[in-house]
Amino acid sequence: MGWTRADDDTQYAVARRLQRAHVGRWLVFWGPGSRAYWAFYRGPEHVRPLSAAQPEQLHRSVLDLQRQLDLATGRVPFKQ
């Protein structure tokens, strides 16, 4: 039997939780084809998409990059 969306219900739920944690400047989702979590920056700077196989990795990467962007641009850190 082939893959169905229900096979990844847990990953989709985790991605929704990550999205809520990073709402505003980031779009976060689960990529079933890549088997990875993805985050796309919504701000004015050009930032490559982030991806990670584990949600904790993606969360840390987003926080680290957001901190770097805030420091580089002089913005007040975004409240997570």
Secondary structure, DSSP 8 states (H G I E B T S, - for coil): ----GGGGHHHHHHHHHHHHHTTTTEEEEEETTTTEEEEEE-SSS----EEESSHHHHHHHHHHHHHHHHHHHT------
